[in-house]
Amino acid sequence: MTTAIEAIGLVKDYGRGEGAVHALRGVDVAFEQGRFTAIMGPSGSGKSTLMHTLAGLDSATRGRIMFDGADITAMNDNQLTMLRRTSIGFIFQSFNLLPMFTAEQNILMPLTLAGAKPDREWFDLLVATLGLRQRLDHRPNELSGGQQQRVAIARALIAKPRLVFADEPTGNLDSVSSAEVLSFLKRSVKELGQTIIMVTHDAVAASYADRAIVFADGRIVADEPDPTAERMNQLLMQERERATLQAASPQGVQGIVPLPAGKTARAASHTAPAGARHRR
Ligand SMILES: Nc1ncnc2c1ncn2[C@@H]1O[C@H](COP(=O)(O)OP(=O)(O)OP(=O)(O)O)[C@@H](O)[C@H]1O
């Protein structure tokens, strides 16, 4: 499989010296094209930092991010803006639709801003896949939360980006709308060949992905192919127990540990052997 984006030794520190926050502590991870990956982990573990750094929204302290044969950590602001405009789509928890514009205008906005012509066939396919045909003339306040998020998904996909980042896309939705949106994300990967990286706190949401990564304290501590909600809850619980034990006794903690240094997490061969996740 082709790698869509890869982080190599990615470090992100906020601040310096004693008060520095080590948000990413040397992350090696490759995301493959045409796959749906979920990123989970406790609050403050570095999920958003990873996503923002991969998308070039935040700078890295050290390390490289290879995307389309180029290291994006070496790009200037103009190059990064171009890259995001042409190759990356974003889906946010809060939909971020423009209230004055119809669903159709919102979907087409990335192309309008870039002065590009829409591919009508692709637009029709997205609208049909997302079940939005009857809603195109509606403004966001005339749509349900689930419909607004589907419009946001169509907007994220309209320019055929190589990569889509979804930040808690179901965080503001009820369980029925969440299932609907997650099914559409899954279909866009299976049927439209999209690559999606999604941050979520919801193990059920992660179970829609082809792969789920667990973050803790700026590192990847687990990497699951075909995740189930039960397995993800189990891993998160394990990590919480480890953190609690570590807080109580910083020496000799049992629990899941980071993948070995220098081992890049990959979908096909990423899972550490069961025993390797536990200290002796
Ligand atoms: N701009 C910033 N300045 C200083 N520290 C920051 C900044 N952004 C994030 N951090 C810190 O970096 C660490 C990782 O934060 P991050 O937002 O990536 O975590 P997260 O896993 O996405 O959390 P959540 O699930 O709560 O969104 C945290 O300790 C956070 O406080």
The ligand as an SDF file (V2000), in Angstrom:
LIG
                    3D

 31 33  0  0  0  0  0  0  0  0999 V2000
   -0.7360   26.1150   22.3130 N   0  0  0  0  0  0  0  0  0  0  0  0
   -0.3380   25.3830   23.3560 C   0  0  0  0  0  0  0  0  0  0  0  0
    0.4980   25.9120   24.2800 N   0  0  0  0  0  0  0  0  0  0  0  0
    0.9490   25.1690   25.3230 C   0  0  0  0  0  0  0  0  0  0  0  0
    0.6120   23.8870   25.5350 N   0  0  0  0  0  0  0  0  0  0  0  0
   -0.2160   23.3110   24.6570 C   0  0  0  0  0  0  0  0  0  0  0  0
   -0.7420   24.0240   23.5230 C   0  0  0  0  0  0  0  0  0  0  0  0
   -1.5530   23.1840   22.8230 N   0  0  0  0  0  0  0  0  0  0  0  0
   -1.5390   22.0040   23.4810 C   0  0  0  0  0  0  0  0  0  0  0  0
   -0.7500   22.0780   24.5770 N   0  0  0  0  0  0  0  0  0  0  0  0
   -0.4470   20.9980   25.5340 C   0  0  0  0  0  0  0  0  0  0  0  0
    0.0660   19.8980   24.8000 O   0  0  0  0  0  0  0  0  0  0  0  0
   -0.4180   18.6690   25.3270 C   0  0  0  0  0  0  0  0  0  0  0  0
   -1.1470   17.9000   24.2260 C   0  0  0  0  0  0  0  0  0  0  0  0
   -2.3400   18.6320   23.8930 O   0  0  0  0  0  0  0  0  0  0  0  0
   -3.3660   18.1560   22.7760 P   0  0  0  0  0  0  0  0  0  0  0  0
   -4.3500   19.2380   22.5870 O   0  0  0  0  0  0  0  0  0  0  0  0
   -2.6090   17.7000   21.5890 O   0  0  0  0  0  0  0  0  0  0  0  0
   -4.0340   16.9050   23.4770 O   0  0  0  0  0  0  0  0  0  0  0  0
   -5.3110   16.0600   23.0180 P   0  0  0  0  0  0  0  0  0  0  0  0
   -4.9180   14.6370   23.1730 O   0  0  0  0  0  0  0  0  0  0  0  0
   -5.7600   16.4990   21.6820 O   0  0  0  0  0  0  0  0  0  0  0  0
   -6.3610   16.4720   24.1360 O   0  0  0  0  0  0  0  0  0  0  0  0
   -7.9810   16.5650   24.0610 P   0  0  0  0  0  0  0  0  0  0  0  0
   -8.4670   15.1600   23.8960 O   0  0  0  0  0  0  0  0  0  0  0  0
   -8.3320   17.1370   25.3980 O   0  0  0  0  0  0  0  0  0  0  0  0
   -8.3130   17.4660   22.9120 O   0  0  0  0  0  0  0  0  0  0  0  0
   -1.3000   19.0440   26.5130 C   0  0  0  0  0  0  0  0  0  0  0  0
   -0.5410   18.9440   27.6830 O   0  0  0  0  0  0  0  0  0  0  0  0
   -1.6850   20.4750   26.2350 C   0  0  0  0  0  0  0  0  0  0  0  0
   -1.9480   21.1650   27.4340 O   0  0  0  0  0  0  0  0  0  0  0  0
  1  2  1  0
  2  3  1  0
  2  7  2  0
  3  4  2  0
  4  5  1  0
  5  6  2  0
  6  7  1  0
  6 10  1  0
  7  8  1  0
  8  9  2  0
  9 10  1  0
 10 11  1  0
 11 12  1  0
 11 30  1  0
 12 13  1  0
 13 14  1  0
 13 28  1  0
 14 15  1  0
 15 16  1  0
 16 17  2  0
 16 18  1  0
 16 19  1  0
 19 20  1  0
 20 21  2  0
 20 22  1  0
 20 23  1  0
 23 24  1  0
 24 25  2  0
 24 26  1  0
 24 27  1  0
 28 29  1  0
 28 30  1  0
 30 31  1  0
M  END
$$$$
